[in-house]
């Protein structure tokens, strides 16, 4: 009888957290990559708090977001409130099924414009 060493499956490393902001003439696109959680949510809050679009459109692209916990959801909701406060419109694009479930569980589907 021979013994075999069983290797655990390799897990994909999450993408490093990053925020890219592109400001256009009438719109702004914020792209979030990686995991949005307790450690990284303040970085999103800081990035969004610098936006001053005044009547424009802000797109928060979440298509490269690999994970979002409740603290991350709070940061997304804070982004919504900040953008509304500067008389602009925010759309969340590329939300995963997991994030959609989190938003639904928090009863935020009528507040957060997920596309």
GIDA-V411753 format. One record per residue. PSI is psi as a letter, one per 30 degrees, with the letter a starting at -180 (NA if undefined). OMEGA is omega in degrees with one decimal (none if undefined). Layout:
[[PSI OMEGA] [PSI OMEGA]]
This chain:
[[k 178.8] [k 178.2] [k 178.0] [k 175.0] [k -179.0] [k 179.4] [k 175.2] [l 178.8] [k 177.9] [k 178.0] [k 177.0] [k 174.7] [k 176.9] [k 176.6] [k 177.0] [k -179.4] [k -180.0] [k 174.8] [k 175.6] [k 178.8] [k 176.5] [j -179.0] [k 177.2] [a -178.6] [e -176.8] [g -179.4] [l 177.8] [k 177.6] [k 177.0] [j -179.3] [k -179.0] [k -179.6] [k 174.7] [b -176.4] [k 178.8] [j -174.0] [a -177.7] [e -176.9] [e -172.2] [f -177.7] [e 178.3] [f 178.1] [e 176.0] [e 179.2] [e 178.9] [e -178.8] [e -178.2] [e -177.7] [f 178.2] [f -177.9] [k 178.7] [i -172.9] [e 177.6] [i 176.2] [f -179.9] [a -179.3] [k 176.2] [k 175.0] [k 175.1] [j -175.9] [j -177.5] [g -174.8] [f 178.8] [g 177.9] [j -176.4] [f -176.1] [k 175.8] [k 176.0] [a -176.0] [e 177.5] [e 175.6] [e 177.2] [e 177.2] [e 177.5] [e 177.4] [e 177.3] [e 175.7] [e 176.5] [e 178.0] [e -178.4] [e 179.0] [e -177.8] [e 176.3] [e -179.7] [f 177.2] [g 175.0] [h 178.4] [l -178.3] [k -179.1] [k 173.6] [k 174.4] [k 179.5] [l 174.8] [g -179.6] [k 178.6] [l 176.7] [e 179.5] [e 178.5] [e 177.2] [e 177.3] [e 178.5] [e 178.0] [e 179.3] [e 179.7] [e 177.9] [g -178.9] [h -177.9] [g -176.0] [f 179.1] [f -179.2] [e -174.8] [k -178.3] [i -179.2] [k 176.9] [NA none]]
